[in-house]
Amino acid sequence: MSERFAVLPGSFDPLTNGHVSIIERALNLFDAVVVAVTINVRKTPVFSVEERMQMVRAAAPARATARARSSSS
């Protein structure tokens, strides 16, 4: 059987308890979750991409993976 995974994209600036709840619920449905920390050129971020990825890694369970991607939307 192949692994089922979900991708959750967002700027996560800042990461909220609601985001963490969605990640945790997704992990109940999927084998792995990729949290895609995006760069939105239309917004001025409070935290750097690296800081946001650290927040995701610190708050999310081990089966969730933080990745950075750039987005123009």
NUVO-642475 format. One record per atom (N, C-alpha, C, CB): atom name; x negated, y, z negated; residue in three letters; residue number from 0. Coordinates in pm, 1 decimal. Atoms other than C-alpha are relative to their C-alpha. Glycine has a CB too. Layout:
% residues N
PT name        u        v        w resn resi
PT   CA        X        Y        Z  Ala  NUM
...
% end
This chain:
% residues 73
PT name        u        v        w resn resi
PT    N    -84.9   -118.0      0.0  Met    0
PT   CA      0.0      0.0      0.0  Met    0
PT    C    -89.2    124.1      0.0  Met    0
PT   CB     96.4     -0.1   -122.7  Met    0
PT    N     81.5   -120.9     -7.0  Ser    1
PT   CA   -136.9    341.8     87.6  Ser    1
PT    C     33.4     95.0   -115.2  Ser    1
PT   CB     20.6     70.6    134.9  Ser    1
PT    N    -16.1    -95.9    109.1  Glu    2
PT   CA   -185.9    613.4   -169.7  Glu    2
PT    C     93.2    112.5     43.9  Glu    2
PT   CB   -137.3     57.1    -44.1  Glu    2
PT    N    -90.2   -112.4    -26.6  Arg    3
PT   CA     88.4    876.6   -187.5  Arg    3
PT    C    -55.7    122.2    -72.1  Arg    3
PT   CB    147.5    -31.4    -46.7  Arg    3
PT    N     50.8   -120.4     63.7  Phe    4
PT   CA    -32.3   1230.0   -248.0  Phe    4
PT    C     81.2    121.2     44.2  Phe    4
PT   CB   -148.6     19.8     32.7  Phe    4
PT    N    -70.5   -125.6    -26.8  Ala    5
PT   CA    114.4   1579.0   -259.6  Ala    5
PT    C   -101.4    113.3      2.4  Ala    5
PT   CB    110.9     27.0   -106.7  Ala    5
PT    N     81.5   -121.2     -4.1  Val    6
PT   CA    -38.0   1916.5   -176.3  Val    6
PT    C     87.1    114.2    -49.9  Val    6
PT   CB    -55.3     28.7    145.0  Val    6
PT    N    -71.4   -114.6     56.3  Leu    7
PT   CA     72.8   2215.0   -385.4  Leu    7
PT    C    -81.4    126.0     27.2  Leu    7
PT   CB     25.1    -18.4   -153.5  Leu    7
PT    N     75.8   -121.6    -31.0  Pro    8
PT   CA    -47.8   2539.1   -223.0  Pro    8
PT    C     53.1    120.7    -77.4  Pro    8
PT   CB      4.9     28.3    150.6  Pro    8
PT    N    -40.6   -124.6     64.8  Gly    9
PT   CA    -41.3   2878.4   -393.9  Gly    9
PT    C   -120.9     80.7    -40.7  Gly    9
PT   CB     87.5    -28.1   -121.7  Gly    9
PT    N    112.1    -84.6     44.3  Ser   10
PT   CA   -249.5   3170.0   -509.3  Ser   10
PT    C    -32.5    -24.9   -147.5  Ser   10
PT   CB     33.0    149.4     22.2  Ser   10
PT    N     19.8     32.6    142.1  Phe   11
PT   CA   -203.0   3072.8   -877.7  Phe   11
PT    C    -78.1    111.1    -71.3  Phe   11
PT   CB    -74.6   -135.1    -14.6  Phe   11
PT    N     68.4   -117.9     53.9  Asp   12
PT   CA   -302.5   3424.3   -984.5  Asp   12
PT    C     96.1     81.5    -84.7  Asp   12
PT   CB    -58.3     86.8    113.7  Asp   12
PT    N     68.6    104.1     75.8  Pro   13
PT   CA   -257.4   3363.9  -1270.1  Pro   13
PT    C     76.4   -132.0      6.1  Pro   13
PT   CB    -18.2     43.6   -145.5  Pro   13
PT    N    -64.1    129.9     16.8  Leu   14
PT   CA   -181.6   2995.6  -1325.4  Leu   14
PT    C     94.6     11.9   -119.1  Leu   14
PT   CB   -106.0   -115.4    -21.2  Leu   14
PT    N    -99.1    -12.5    107.3  Thr   15
PT   CA    137.0   2979.1  -1532.5  Thr   15
PT    C     39.5   -137.3    -53.1  Thr   15
PT   CB    124.6     75.4     49.9  Thr   15
PT    N    -52.5    125.9     54.7  Asn   16
PT   CA    300.0   2715.0  -1751.8  Asn   16
PT    C     95.1    -65.1     99.4  Asn   16
PT   CB     72.1     24.3   -134.5  Asn   16
PT    N    -89.0     53.5   -102.7  Gly   17
PT   CA    556.0   2676.8  -1471.9  Gly   17
PT    C    -77.4    -74.8    107.1  Gly   17
PT   CB     81.0    112.0     63.4  Gly   17
PT    N     85.8     69.6    -97.3  His   18
PT   CA    278.5   2588.3  -1225.6  His   18
PT    C    -46.5   -134.1    -56.1  His   18
PT   CB   -122.2     87.4     37.4  His   18
PT    N     50.2    122.8     63.5  Val   19
PT   CA    136.3   2332.8  -1468.9  Val   19
PT    C    112.4   -102.6    -10.5  Val   19
PT   CB    -58.7     30.3   -140.9  Val   19
PT    N   -114.4     90.2      8.3  Ser   20
PT   CA    483.1   2183.4  -1518.8  Ser   20
PT    C     27.4    -65.4    135.1  Ser   20
PT   CB    124.3     75.5    -48.6  Ser   20
PT    N    -22.6     55.3   -134.0  Ile   21
PT   CA    526.1   2139.5  -1143.1  Ile   21
PT    C   -108.7   -101.6     34.4  Ile   21
PT   CB      3.3    113.0    105.8  Ile   21
PT    N    110.3     94.1    -24.6  Ile   22
PT   CA    182.1   1974.7  -1117.0  Ile   22
PT    C     24.7   -129.9    -75.1  Ile   22
PT   CB   -135.8     61.5    -42.4  Ile   22
PT    N    -24.1    119.3     81.0  Glu   23
PT   CA    267.4   1735.3  -1400.5  Glu   23
PT    C    116.7    -81.7     54.8  Glu   23
PT   CB     27.1     39.2   -145.2  Glu   23
PT    N   -114.7     71.7    -55.7  Arg   24
PT   CA    607.3   1649.4  -1248.3  Arg   24
PT    C    -34.4    -65.5    132.8  Arg   24
PT   CB    118.0     94.7     18.1  Arg   24
PT    N     42.6     58.7   -128.0  Ala   25
PT   CA    449.0   1593.5   -906.5  Ala   25
PT    C    -82.5   -126.2    -23.8  Ala   25
PT   CB    -81.8    102.3     82.5  Ala   25
PT    N     81.3    117.8     30.6  Leu   26
PT   CA    205.1   1349.2  -1065.9  Leu   26
PT    C     85.0   -120.1    -42.2  Leu   26
PT   CB    -99.7     33.1   -109.7  Leu   26
PT    N    -91.2    110.1     30.7  Asn   27
PT   CA    503.5   1144.3  -1183.6  Asn   27
PT    C     57.4    -61.7    126.9  Asn   27
PT   CB    113.2     48.4    -90.1  Asn   27
PT    N    -56.3     46.8   -126.9  Leu   28
PT   CA    613.4   1110.2   -820.1  Leu   28
PT    C   -105.6    -49.5     98.6  Leu   28
PT   CB     79.5    110.6     63.9  Leu   28
PT    N    106.8     29.4    -94.6  Phe   29
PT   CA    278.1   1081.3   -640.5  Phe   29
PT    C   -120.6    -58.0    -73.3  Phe   29
PT   CB    -40.0    126.7     77.8  Phe   29
PT    N    120.9     58.0     57.7  Asp   30
PT   CA    -49.1    896.0   -696.2  Asp   30
PT    C   -104.6    107.0    -30.6  Asp   30
PT   CB    -58.4   -104.3     94.5  Asp   30
PT    N     96.9   -109.1     18.3  Ala   31
PT   CA   -253.9   1216.8   -665.4  Ala   31
PT    C     62.1    129.6     49.4  Ala   31
PT   CB   -133.8    -29.4     75.4  Ala   31
PT    N    -47.6   -133.4    -39.3  Val   32
PT   CA   -191.1   1589.4   -632.5  Val   32
PT    C   -121.3     86.6     29.3  Val   32
PT   CB     89.7     64.8   -111.9  Val   32
PT    N    102.3    -98.0    -34.9  Val   33
PT   CA   -412.7   1838.5   -451.8  Val   33
PT    C     60.8    137.3    -21.1  Val   33
PT   CB    -51.1    -18.3    147.7  Val   33
PT    N    -44.8   -137.7     24.1  Val   34
PT   CA   -365.7   2191.6   -585.1  Val   34
PT    C    -86.2     89.2     88.1  Val   34
PT   CB    -11.1     40.8   -153.7  Val   34
PT    N     72.8    -82.2    -96.9  Ala   35
PT   CA   -466.2   2416.6   -294.7  Ala   35
PT    C      7.6    145.8    -43.0  Ala   35
PT   CB     57.5    -18.2    143.8  Ala   35
PT    N      7.7   -138.9     44.4  Val   36
PT   CA   -574.7   2750.6   -438.4  Val   36
PT    C    -28.6     84.9    123.2  Val   36
PT   CB   -110.6     20.2   -111.2  Val   36
PT    N     11.0    -76.4   -124.3  Thr   37
PT   CA   -515.9   2990.9   -150.6  Thr   37
PT    C    -46.8    142.1    -24.5  Thr   37
PT   CB    132.9      2.1     72.1  Thr   37
PT    N     40.8   -140.7      2.5  Ile   38
PT   CA   -652.9   3333.7    -72.8  Ile   38
PT    C     99.8     75.1     85.9  Ile   38
PT   CB   -148.7     20.3     51.9  Ile   38
PT    N   -100.0    -78.6    -71.7  Asn   39
PT   CA   -376.2   3573.3     23.2  Asn   39
PT    C    -57.6    139.0     24.1  Asn   39
PT   CB    135.0      7.7    -79.8  Asn   39
PT    N     63.6   -128.2    -32.4  Val   40
PT   CA   -526.4   3871.6    204.7  Val   40
PT    C     93.5    118.8    -21.5  Val   40
PT   CB    -48.1     -1.0    143.8  Val   40
PT    N    -97.0   -107.6     24.4  Arg   41
PT   CA   -208.0   4073.5    139.2  Arg   41
PT    C     11.1     37.8   -147.2  Arg   41
PT   CB    136.1    -41.0     51.3  Arg   41
PT    N     -6.3    -26.3    143.9  Lys   42
PT   CA   -256.4   4062.0   -238.2  Lys   42
PT    C   -139.0     31.5    -53.4  Lys   42
PT   CB     60.5   -120.6    -75.3  Lys   42
PT    N    125.5    -26.7     70.6  Thr   43
PT   CA   -524.7   4202.2   -465.6  Thr   43
PT    C     -3.8    -92.4   -121.3  Thr   43
PT   CB    -12.2    152.3    -42.7  Thr   43
PT    N      0.1     98.5    109.4  Pro   44
PT   CA   -618.7   3913.9   -696.5  Pro   44
PT    C    -52.1     58.2   -130.9  Pro   44
PT   CB    -84.1   -120.6     38.7  Pro   44
PT    N     48.7    -33.5    133.4  Val   45
PT   CA   -667.2   3950.6  -1069.4  Val   45
PT    C   -122.5    -85.8    -31.2  Val   45
PT   CB    111.3    -20.9   -107.3  Val   45
PT    N    107.5     95.3     26.4  Phe   46
PT   CA   -890.4   3642.0  -1086.0  Phe   46
PT    C    -63.3    -44.0    131.9  Phe   46
PT   CB     53.0   -122.7    -78.7  Phe   46
PT    N     68.1     51.2   -119.2  Ser   47
PT   CA  -1150.4   3514.2   -838.9  Ser   47
PT    C     50.5   -141.1     30.0  Ser   47
PT   CB   -155.1      0.2    -19.7  Ser   47
PT    N    -38.9    136.0    -37.2  Val   48
PT   CA  -1088.2   3190.4   -650.6  Val   48
PT    C    -64.4   -100.9    -95.3  Val   48
PT   CB    -40.6    -30.3    146.5  Val   48
PT    N     69.5     91.3     90.4  Glu   49
PT   CA  -1347.7   3018.6   -867.7  Glu   49
PT    C     66.0     -3.6   -137.4  Glu   49
PT   CB   -146.4     40.5    -13.7  Glu   49
PT    N    -66.9     -5.7    130.6  Glu   50
PT   CA  -1175.5   3137.6  -1187.3  Glu   50
PT    C    134.0    -71.9      5.6  Glu   50
PT   CB     20.0    146.5    -44.7  Glu   50
PT    N   -129.9     66.6    -12.8  Arg   51
PT   CA   -835.5   3019.2  -1060.6  Arg   51
PT    C    -16.4   -150.8     10.5  Arg   51
PT   CB     75.4     53.0    122.1  Arg   51
PT    N     24.3    144.1     -9.3  Met   52
PT   CA   -979.2   2678.8   -968.7  Met   52
PT    C    -38.4    -56.5   -136.3  Met   52
PT   CB   -110.7    -29.8    103.2  Met   52
PT    N     35.5     44.3    134.8  Gln   53
PT   CA  -1132.0   2651.7  -1317.3  Gln   53
PT    C    124.8     -9.8    -87.6  Gln   53
PT   CB   -102.5     96.2    -63.4  Gln   53
PT    N   -125.0      3.8     77.5  Met   54
PT   CA   -789.6   2735.1  -1467.3  Met   54
PT    C     80.2   -125.3     33.7  Met   54
PT   CB     84.8    126.3     27.2  Met   54
PT    N    -74.4    119.9    -42.1  Val   55
PT   CA   -626.3   2458.6  -1261.7  Val   55
PT    C    -66.9   -124.2    -56.4  Val   55
PT   CB      8.6     -9.0    155.1  Val   55
PT    N     72.3    118.2     50.0  Arg   56
PT   CA   -896.0   2207.4  -1355.2  Arg   56
PT    C     15.7    -16.5   -150.9  Arg   56
PT   CB   -148.7     10.0     35.4  Arg   56
PT    N    -11.5      6.0    145.9  Ala   57
PT   CA   -869.1   2295.2  -1724.9  Ala   57
PT    C    141.2    -37.8    -44.5  Ala   57
PT   CB    -39.1    134.1    -61.4  Ala   57
PT    N   -138.0     19.2     43.3  Ala   58
PT   CA   -489.1   2282.0  -1738.0  Ala   58
PT    C     65.7   -124.4     57.2  Ala   58
PT   CB     80.7    119.0     37.4  Ala   58
PT    N    -66.9    110.3    -69.2  Ala   59
PT   CA   -404.0   2001.7  -1496.6  Ala   59
PT    C    -58.9   -134.0    -42.4  Ala   59
PT   CB    -11.5     17.0    152.3  Ala   59
PT    N     50.8    134.5     28.6  Pro   60
PT   CA   -432.1   1629.2  -1562.5  Pro   60
PT    C   -108.3    -41.5     99.5  Pro   60
PT   CB    114.7   -101.5      2.5  Pro   60
PT    N    115.2     43.1    -79.7  Ala   61
PT   CA   -732.2   1444.7  -1418.1  Ala   61
PT    C     37.0    -44.4    140.7  Ala   61
PT   CB    -70.8   -112.2    -69.9  Ala   61
PT    N    -38.7     46.3   -133.2  Arg   62
PT   CA   -535.2   1308.6  -1121.5  Arg   62
PT    C     33.0    114.1     94.8  Arg   62
PT   CB    118.5    -92.2    -10.3  Arg   62
PT    N    -22.6   -116.8    -85.5  Ala   63
PT   CA   -480.2   1662.5   -989.2  Ala   63
PT    C   -136.1     57.2     37.2  Ala   63
PT   CB     89.6    108.1    -71.7  Ala   63
PT    N    127.6    -50.8    -51.1  Thr   64
PT   CA   -760.0   1804.3   -774.7  Thr   64
PT    C     17.7    142.8     48.7  Thr   64
PT   CB    -53.9    -89.8    114.3  Thr   64
PT    N     -4.9   -137.9    -46.1  Ala   65
PT   CA   -825.3   2175.6   -719.3  Ala   65
PT    C    -87.0     15.8    123.1  Ala   65
PT   CB    -44.8     96.7   -110.7  Ala   65
PT    N     73.1    -29.7   -123.4  Arg   66
PT   CA   -931.9   2284.6   -370.6  Arg   66
PT    C     27.3    145.0     38.2  Arg   66
PT   CB     41.3    -97.4    116.0  Arg   66
PT    N    -19.2   -138.4    -45.1  Ala   67
PT   CA   -980.7   2630.9   -220.8  Ala   67
PT    C     19.1      1.1    150.8  Ala   67
PT   CB   -120.8     90.0    -40.6  Ala   67
PT    N    -25.2    -20.8   -142.8  Arg   68
PT   CA   -841.4   2732.8    117.7  Arg   68
PT    C     35.8    146.4     20.2  Arg   68
PT   CB    114.3    -94.1     53.0  Arg   68
PT    N    -39.9   -137.5    -24.6  Ser   69
PT   CA   -796.1   3071.6    278.5  Ser   69
PT    C    130.7      0.9     78.7  Ser   69
PT   CB   -111.0     77.1     75.9  Ser   69
PT    N   -129.2    -11.8    -65.5  Ser   70
PT   CA   -454.9   3185.5    397.5  Ser   70
PT    C     22.9    144.7     38.6  Ser   70
PT   CB    113.7    -51.2    -91.1  Ser   70
PT    N    -27.3   -138.1    -42.8  Ser   71
PT   CA   -354.9   3490.2    597.3  Ser   71
PT    C    143.2     39.9    -27.2  Ser   71
PT   CB    -30.1     16.8    147.8  Ser   71
PT    N   -139.3    -33.5     28.9  Ser   72
PT   CA      8.1   3474.8    482.2  Ser   72
PT    C     22.1     28.4   -145.7  Ser   72
PT   CB     90.8   -110.7     43.7  Ser   72
% end
